[in-house]
Amino acid sequence: CRSIALCGNAWLGPFAPSLARKIIGVGTYIVATEPLGEERAAALITNNAAVTDINWVIDYFRRSADHRLLFGGRVSYSGVDPLGTRRATRARMIKVFPQLADTKIDFAWGGLVDITLNRAPHFGRLEPDVYFVQGFSGHGIALTGIAGKLLAEAISGTVRPA
């Protein structure tokens, strides 16, 4: 290949040690409610958009194809989940959607996202044909599409001025 694109989220550091000191892997947690039914789920997010807020520790949520609410947020800088993903994330969900107080959580999980110190994404080149994108800082839903387009334009040589 002529070019390499390094796109590894919180796990990019072992492949490019010079990038490792620019990010930290932070735990984030998600729950999925029991199926709500099409009408109740649609009443929560009427346009079926994926939503995030702009708080320092963000909440993010969307409807699933089987009419659940997927709700994420919280962070753990230690990688340990001391508060209990299911209980604590459900409590945050109820603050945003009090009408779901009677709803059960069927699934709960977590994983790492990469965060930069200044919370701004970190894109660039390590060598003329080695590109990287990292540090979406919890805003990957909005930024990864833009980053992918910019990366593709840079690699193909079709970058257009703004």
C-alpha positions in Angstrom: 0.0 0.0 0.0 1.1 3.6 -0.5 -0.4 5.0 2.7 -1.3 3.9 6.2 -4.1 5.2 8.3 -3.9 4.6 12.0 -7.3 4.7 13.5 -7.3 2.8 16.8 -9.1 4.9 19.4 -7.7 4.2 22.9 -5.6 1.3 21.6 -3.5 3.2 19.1 -0.5 3.8 21.4 1.2 0.4 21.1 1.3 0.8 17.3 2.5 4.4 17.5 4.2 5.1 20.8 4.7 8.8 20.0 0.9 9.2 20.0 0.4 7.4 23.3 1.3 10.4 25.5 -1.4 12.5 23.7 -4.4 10.5 24.9 -5.8 8.6 27.8 -8.2 5.7 27.6 -11.3 6.5 29.7 -14.0 4.1 30.6 -17.6 4.9 29.4 -20.7 2.9 30.1 -23.9 2.1 28.2 -27.2 0.5 29.1 -30.0 -0.9 26.9 -33.6 -0.8 28.3 -36.1 -3.6 27.8 -38.0 -3.2 24.6 -40.3 -0.1 24.9 -42.5 -0.7 21.9 -42.4 1.4 18.8 -44.7 4.2 20.0 -43.1 4.7 23.4 -39.6 4.7 21.9 -40.5 7.1 19.2 -42.0 9.5 21.8 -38.5 9.7 23.4 -36.6 10.8 20.3 -39.1 11.7 17.6 -36.6 12.1 14.7 -34.7 8.9 15.6 -31.4 10.9 15.9 -28.4 9.9 17.9 -28.1 12.5 20.6 -25.3 13.8 22.8 -25.2 16.8 25.2 -22.3 19.2 25.6 -21.5 18.6 29.2 -17.9 17.9 30.4 -19.0 14.3 31.1 -21.4 13.7 28.3 -24.6 11.7 28.1 -25.4 10.1 24.7 -28.4 8.1 23.6 -30.4 6.8 20.7 -33.2 4.3 19.9 -32.3 0.8 18.8 -34.0 -1.1 15.9 -35.9 -3.2 18.4 -37.3 -0.1 20.2 -35.0 0.1 23.2 -33.3 3.2 24.4 -29.5 2.9 24.4 -28.2 5.4 27.0 -24.5 6.0 27.7 -22.4 8.3 29.8 -20.3 8.5 32.9 -16.6 8.0 32.8 -13.9 6.2 34.9 -10.4 7.5 34.6 -9.1 4.5 36.4 -10.7 1.9 34.1 -12.5 0.5 37.2 -16.3 0.6 37.4 -16.7 1.2 41.1 -20.3 2.5 40.9 -21.9 -0.3 39.0 -22.6 0.4 35.3 -26.2 -0.8 35.4 -27.4 1.1 38.5 -25.4 4.4 38.0 -26.1 4.7 34.2 -29.8 3.9 34.7 -29.9 6.7 37.3 -28.5 9.2 34.8 -31.0 8.0 32.2 -33.9 8.6 34.6 -32.7 12.2 35.1 -32.9 12.8 31.3 -36.0 10.6 30.7 -38.0 10.5 34.0 -40.9 8.8 32.1 -38.7 5.7 32.0 -38.6 5.2 35.8 -40.6 2.0 35.5 -38.3 0.6 32.8 -35.9 -2.3 33.3 -32.4 -2.5 32.0 -31.7 -5.6 30.0 -28.1 -5.0 29.1 -25.1 -3.0 30.5 -21.6 -2.8 29.2 -18.6 -0.4 29.0 -15.4 0.2 27.1 -12.6 2.7 26.6 -12.7 5.9 24.5 -9.7 8.0 23.9 -9.6 11.5 25.4 -7.1 14.3 24.8 -6.1 16.7 27.5 -7.8 19.6 25.8 -10.8 17.5 24.6 -10.0 18.4 21.0 -9.5 15.7 18.4 -5.9 14.9 17.3 -5.3 14.3 13.6 -2.1 14.4 11.7 0.8 12.6 10.0 3.7 10.7 11.6 5.5 10.4 8.3 4.6 11.5 4.7 2.4 8.5 4.1 1.4 7.6 7.7 -1.7 9.4 8.9 -3.6 9.1 12.2 -6.8 10.2 13.8 -7.4 9.9 17.6 -8.7 11.7 20.6 -12.4 12.1 19.7 -13.0 12.6 23.4 -16.4 11.0 23.5 -17.7 12.9 20.4 -16.9 10.1 17.9 -20.5 9.9 16.6 -20.2 13.4 15.2 -16.5 13.6 14.4 -15.5 10.2 12.9 -17.4 10.8 9.7 -15.7 14.2 9.2 -12.3 12.7 10.2 -12.7 9.9 7.7 -13.5 12.3 4.9 -10.5 14.5 5.7 -8.3 11.5 6.0 -9.5 10.1 2.6 -9.0 13.5 1.0 -5.5 13.8 2.4 -4.5 10.3 1.3 -6.0 10.7 -2.2 -4.6 14.2 -2.6 -8.0 15.7 -3.2 -8.1 18.1 -0.2 -10.0 21.2 -1.2 -9.5 24.6 0.5 -12.3 25.7 2.7 
